[in-house]
Amino acid sequence: MGNPLDIKIGQRFGKLTVEKEVKIKNGKRHFICSCDCGEKSNPIPLYNLTAGKTISCGCVMRSRGAENFKKYYHVRHCNKSK
């Protein structure tokens, strides 16, 4: 099994594909990734990628939020008894 700190260009984490490594002012390793939805990510810390804390550019949370809103709206506003 490879070293988890060996991140290669093109490696996938969830919906993200690593494009390049960038250094942030604190010296920690961050990566710019492209998402399956077509968006580019902000710099993502190495730990977030390898631990599975970041799996998309945010599109997964946005779609979950829309689904939850539809469920909530339907329950609160369409099922009121008269």
Buried (B, 14 or more C-beta within 10 A) or exposed (E): EEEEEEBEEEBEBBBBBBBEBEEEEEEEBBBBBBBBEEBEBEBBBBEBBEEEEBBBBBBBEEEEEEEEEEEEEEEEEEEEEE
